[in-house]
C-alpha cells in the first residue's frame, strides 16, 4: 500500500511489526477496546491474512494457495481502521526515542509490538543440490512449493516433527511418494514419549510413508531429474523434491541489535513486556517468561491479554492447559506436553478393534498429579475429559 503523508497533528500510533497470526490477532483484539488510537502495521510481505497451520494440510483439502488467504492487506486495513505498510523492512529499533526506522524513514510509536515470527532452521547439508532444499514457512513459500509439486511424484522431508509429519501425511493422501527423515528415534520426539512415538511411526509407515529414523541428510546432489540424498548412515535415496522441516528460529535480530533481552526468543515477562519501555512481543518470535510457544492457542491467549495491556489495563498472560493437535488423519494425535521433563509416563494401548489407539499419561513422581498426556488414534476422544481433569487439578 502507498504510505499516506504524515501529519504532526496526529498522535503517535501503536505500531505492530508483523502481519502474521500474532500481529493481526493482537490488532483485532486491541481494536475491540480502542477504536480511536492510530494503528500502523508494518509487513515484510504482502500483508494477506491466512492461517499458517493450514499450509500443512491444504493439499488434501484441495485448497489452492490463493484460497488459503481470507483477506488482502487493503481489506485488513479497512477492518482494523489501520495503515498497513506492505513489503516494508524495519531496519532498526530506537527504543529510547520511541521510534523505528522503516526503509530509511523514521516512525515514532506510542507502543511497539514485535510479532516478527520465526525463520526456518537450516541444517548443514553438503552437495550442489543443498541450495534447492525448500522450506515452507509462509504463504509465498507455500505457493512456490505447490507450483513445483505439480511436476513431482516423490518428496523427501527432512524433519519428523509436527510440521514434517503433517506435510508427510498430506502428501501421501494426495498420491505422492514420501520419505520422512529424522535423526531422532521416533517422530514427534519433543512431544511424545518413546512408546507413543513408535506407535505413531508404525501408523505413518502403514499409511505409506517411508519413515527413516536415526539418520539425517548429509548431502543432496542434483540429478538430471530430481535429487540423490546421502544420509548420515551411508544410505542413499532419490526424490523429485526435498523439503526441510527441522524447526524454526525466532526472529530476534532487530530486538537484539536494539539491546533488548534475548532468551531463545525476544524475552518478555508475563505481560508480554520486553526489557525496553513500551515495547512488547508475542508469537513465534517471543519467549514469554523464558518459553517460546509457537502454537496457535498460546498466541491467541497472549494477544487477548496484550490488547488489554495496550489499553492501559496491565493483564498477565495466564496460559491454560493447551493441547497440541497434530493434523495427521492416518494417525490423529493430541498432546499436552509436560512443562518439565520430570515425570512418569503410563502407557495404555487399546484393543485390536481400534488400530493405533494409545493413551499415555504423565504424572509427577511425588504428587502423582497428571502433568501431561498423549492420545493417538481413537483415544483422542478422551481429550475433553483429560483436559477437564488437568484443569481441575
C-alpha positions in Angstrom: 0.0 0.0 0.0 1.1 3.6 -0.6 2.3 5.3 2.6 0.0 8.2 3.5 1.5 11.6 4.1 2.4 12.0 7.8 0.9 14.8 9.9 2.5 16.2 13.0 -1.0 16.8 14.4 -1.7 13.1 14.6 -0.8 11.3 17.9 1.8 8.6 17.7 0.3 5.3 16.7 0.5 1.9 18.1 2.9 0.1 15.7 2.8 -3.7 15.1 5.7 -5.2 13.3 4.5 -8.4 11.6 1.3 -9.3 9.8 1.1 -13.0 10.7 -1.4 -14.6 13.1 0.1 -12.9 16.1 0.3 -9.4 14.7 -3.2 -9.4 13.2 -4.8 -11.1 16.2 -3.5 -8.6 18.7 -4.6 -5.8 16.3 -8.1 -7.2 16.2 -8.3 -7.7 19.9 -7.0 -4.2 20.6 -9.4 -2.6 18.1 -12.3 -4.1 20.1 -11.2 -2.0 23.0 -9.8 1.1 21.3 -11.3 2.5 18.1 -9.6 5.9 18.1 -5.8 5.5 18.6 -4.0 5.3 15.2 -2.7 1.9 14.3 0.2 1.1 11.9 1.1 -2.5 10.9 4.4 -3.0 9.1 4.6 -6.2 7.0 7.7 -7.6 5.2 5.4 -9.4 2.8 2.1 -8.7 1.0 0.0 -8.5 4.2 -2.5 -11.1 3.4 -4.3 -12.8 6.3 -4.2 -16.6 6.3 -4.0 -19.4 8.7 -0.4 -20.6 8.7 -1.2 -24.0 10.3 -3.5 -24.7 7.2 -0.4 -24.9 5.0 0.4 -28.4 6.1 -2.9 -30.0 5.1 -4.2 -27.7 2.3 -3.2 -30.2 -0.4 -5.5 -33.0 0.8 -8.2 -30.3 1.4 -7.8 -29.3 -2.3 -7.1 -25.7 -1.3 -5.0 -23.6 -3.6 -2.6 -21.1 -2.1 -4.9 -18.3 -3.2 -7.9 -19.9 -1.5 -6.0 -20.0 1.8 -5.9 -16.2 2.1 -9.0 -14.8 3.7 -8.3 -11.1 3.2 -5.7 -9.0 1.4 -3.8 -6.1 3.1 -6.3 -3.5 1.9 -9.2 -5.4 3.4 -7.3 -5.9 6.7 -6.6 -2.1 6.8 -10.3 -1.4 6.4 -11.3 -3.9 9.0 -8.8 -2.6 11.6 -9.0 1.1 10.7 -5.3 0.9 10.3 -2.5 1.7 7.9 -0.9 -1.5 6.6 2.5 -1.0 5.0 3.4 -4.0 2.8 6.8 -5.1 1.6 8.4 -2.8 4.1 11.6 -3.6 6.0 12.1 -2.4 9.6 15.8 -1.7 9.7 16.2 -0.5 13.2 14.5 -0.1 16.6 15.3 3.1 18.6 13.6 2.3 22.0 14.9 5.4 23.8 13.3 7.6 21.2 10.1 5.5 20.8 10.9 5.1 17.1 11.6 2.6 14.4 13.3 3.1 11.1 11.4 1.7 8.1 13.2 1.7 4.7 15.3 4.7 5.8 12.4 6.6 7.3 11.8 7.3 11.0 8.5 6.4 12.5 7.5 7.2 16.1 5.2 5.0 18.2 3.2 5.2 21.3 3.7 1.4 21.9 5.5 -1.1 19.7 4.5 -4.7 19.3 7.0 -7.1 17.9 5.3 -10.0 16.1 8.1 -10.8 13.7 7.7 -14.5 13.6 10.4 -17.1 13.0 12.7 -18.3 10.2 13.1 -21.9 9.2 16.1 -23.6 10.8 18.6 -24.8 8.2 20.7 -28.0 8.6 24.3 -28.0 7.3 24.0 -30.1 4.2 26.7 -30.7 1.5 26.2 -31.1 -2.2 25.2 -29.0 -5.2 21.5 -29.5 -4.5 21.6 -28.2 -0.9 20.5 -24.8 -2.1 17.4 -26.2 -3.7 16.0 -27.7 -0.5 12.7 -26.0 0.1 11.3 -24.6 3.4 7.6 -23.7 3.8 7.1 -21.0 6.3 4.7 -18.6 4.7 2.1 -18.4 2.0 4.6 -17.2 -0.6 6.9 -20.2 0.0 3.9 -22.5 0.0 2.8 -21.2 -3.4 6.2 -21.9 -4.8 6.1 -25.4 -3.2 2.7 -26.2 -4.8 3.9 -24.9 -8.2 7.0 -27.2 -8.0 4.9 -30.1 -6.7 2.9 -30.2 -9.9 5.8 -32.0 -11.7 6.9 -34.1 -8.7 5.9 -37.6 -7.7 8.3 -38.2 -4.8 9.2 -35.9 -1.9 11.9 -36.3 0.8 11.0 -34.4 4.0 13.8 -33.6 6.5 12.4 -33.5 10.0 9.7 -35.6 11.6 8.4 -33.0 14.0 4.9 -31.6 13.9 5.2 -29.8 10.5 7.2 -32.6 8.9 4.7 -35.3 9.9 1.7 -33.2 8.8 3.2 -32.5 5.4 4.1 -36.2 5.0 0.5 -37.2 5.7 -0.8 -34.5 3.4 1.4 -35.6 0.5 0.7 -39.3 1.0 -3.0 -38.6 1.0 -2.6 -36.7 -2.3 -0.8 -39.7 -4.0 2.8 -38.7 -3.7 5.6 -41.0 -2.5 7.1 -39.6 0.7 10.3 -40.3 2.7 10.4 -38.8 6.2 13.9 -38.5 7.6 14.9 -37.6 11.2 17.9 -38.2 13.5 15.6 -39.0 16.4 14.5 -42.5 17.2 10.8 -41.6 16.7 8.7 -38.9 15.1 7.4 -36.1 17.2 10.2 -36.8 19.7 9.7 -33.5 21.5 6.0 -34.1 22.1 5.5 -37.9 22.5 7.0 -40.4 24.9 9.1 -43.1 23.1 6.3 -45.8 23.1 3.8 -43.3 21.6 6.4 -42.1 19.1 7.0 -45.7 18.0 3.2 -46.3 17.5 3.0 -43.0 15.6 5.8 -44.2 13.3 4.1 -47.5 12.6 0.9 -45.8 11.7 2.7 -43.4 9.3 4.5 -46.4 7.7 1.3 -48.3 7.2 -0.2 -45.2 5.6 2.7 -45.4 3.0 5.3 -43.0 4.4 8.9 -44.3 4.3 10.0 -43.4 7.8 13.8 -43.2 8.1 14.8 -42.6 11.7 18.2 -42.3 13.4 19.8 -40.5 10.5 20.0 -37.1 8.8 20.7 -35.9 5.3 24.4 -35.4 4.9 24.3 -34.3 1.2 21.9 -33.5 -1.6 23.1 -33.9 -5.1 21.3 -32.8 -8.3 20.4 -35.4 -10.8 19.2 -35.0 -14.4 15.7 -35.1 -12.9 15.4 -34.8 -9.1 18.0 -35.3 -6.3 20.0 -38.0 -4.6 20.2 -37.8 -0.9 23.1 -39.4 1.0 22.1 -40.0 4.6 24.4 -39.9 7.7 24.3 -43.7 7.9 25.6 -44.1 4.3 22.3 -45.0 2.7 21.0 -43.1 -0.3 17.6 -42.4 -1.8 16.2 -40.3 -4.6 13.4 -37.8 -4.7 12.0 -35.2 -7.1 11.8 -32.6 -4.3 13.5 -32.1 -0.9 11.7 -30.2 1.8 13.3 -29.1 5.1 11.0 -29.0 8.2 13.5 -29.2 11.0 12.1 -26.4 13.1 12.0 -22.6 13.5 14.3 -20.0 14.9 12.7 -16.9 16.4 13.5 -13.7 14.5 15.4 -11.7 17.2 17.9 -9.8 15.2 16.1 -6.4 15.3 15.5 -6.7 19.1 19.0 -7.9 19.8 20.6 -5.0 17.8 18.5 -2.6 19.9 19.7 -4.1 23.1 16.6 -6.0 24.1 16.9 -9.1 26.3 17.0 -12.3 24.2 16.2 -15.7 25.9 16.0 -18.0 22.9 13.3 -15.6 21.7 12.7 -12.0 22.5 12.5 -12.1 26.2 9.3 -10.8 27.9 7.6 -11.0 31.2 4.1 -12.5 31.7 2.6 -9.2 30.4 4.5 -9.5 27.1 6.7 -6.6 28.1 10.3 -6.7 26.8 13.2 -5.1 28.5 12.5 -1.8 26.7 9.7 0.6 27.8 6.5 0.3 25.8 7.9 -2.4 23.6 6.1 -5.8 23.6 6.5 -9.1 21.9 4.4 -12.2 21.2 4.1 -15.1 18.8 6.8 -17.2 17.3 9.5 -14.6 18.0 8.8 -14.2 21.7 9.9 -16.1 24.8 7.2 -15.3 27.3 8.7 -15.9 30.7 11.5 -17.7 29.0 9.4 -20.0 27.0 8.8 -20.0 23.2 5.4 -21.5 22.3 5.0 -21.4 18.5 1.4 -22.7 18.5 -2.0 -21.1 17.8 -3.5 -21.3 21.3 -0.7 -19.6 23.1 -0.7 -16.8 20.5 -4.4 -16.3 21.0 -4.2 -16.1 24.8 -1.2 -13.7 24.6 -2.9 -11.5 22.1 -6.0 -11.0 24.2 -4.0 -10.2 27.3 -1.7 -7.8 25.5 -4.7 -6.0 23.9 -5.9 -5.1 27.4 -2.4 -4.1 28.5 -2.1 -1.7 25.5 -5.3 -0.1 26.6 -4.0 0.7 30.0 -5.1 -2.3 32.0 -2.0 -4.4 32.5 -3.1 -8.0 32.1 -1.0 -11.0 32.8 -0.9 -13.8 30.2 -2.3 -16.9 32.1 -2.0 -19.9 29.9 -4.5 -22.6 30.5 -3.8 -26.3 29.7 -3.3 -26.1 25.9 -3.3 -29.2 23.8 -1.4 -29.5 20.5 -3.5 -31.2 17.8 -1.5 -33.0 15.2 -3.3 -32.9 11.8 -2.4 -36.4 10.6 -5.6 -38.2 9.6 -3.8 -41.6 9.3 -3.0 -41.3 13.0 -4.7 -38.4 14.8 -2.8 -37.2 17.8 -3.5 -34.8 20.7 -0.7 -33.9 23.1 -0.3 -31.8 26.2 3.5 -31.8 26.8 4.6 -31.7 30.5 6.1 -28.4 31.4 9.1 -30.2 32.9 10.8 -33.4 31.8 10.5 -35.0 35.3 7.6 -37.4 35.5 6.5 -40.9 34.8 4.6 -42.0 31.7 2.0 -44.7 31.9 1.1 -46.2 28.5 -2.2 -47.9 27.7 -2.9 -49.4 24.3 -6.4 -50.1 23.0 -7.8 -53.4 21.8 -7.3 -54.7 18.2 -10.6 -53.2 17.0 -9.1 -49.7 17.4 -5.8 -49.7 15.5 -3.0 -47.4 16.6 -5.1 -46.2 19.6 -2.8 -45.3 22.5 -3.3 -43.3 25.7 -0.2 -42.0 27.6 -0.4 -40.2 30.9 2.4 -38.3 32.5 2.3 -37.9 36.3 4.5 -36.1 38.7 6.7 -38.5 40.6 6.0 -37.0 44.0 2.4 -35.7 43.9 1.1 -38.2 41.3 -0.7 -35.3 39.7 -1.2 -35.5 35.9 1.2 -33.1 34.2 0.6 -34.1 30.5 -0.9 -36.7 28.2 -0.6 -38.0 24.6 -3.6 -39.6 22.8 -3.3 -41.4 19.5 -6.0 -42.7 17.1 -9.4 -43.4 18.6 -8.0 -42.5 22.1 -8.2 -38.8 21.0 -11.9 -39.0 22.0 -10.7 -38.7 25.6 -9.2 -35.2 25.1 -12.0 -33.2 26.7 -12.2 -35.5 29.8 -8.4 -35.3 30.4 -8.3 -31.6 29.8 -11.1 -31.1 32.4 -9.2 -33.3 34.8 -6.0 -31.4 34.4 -7.8 -28.0 34.8 -9.4 -29.2 38.0 -6.1 -30.2 39.4 
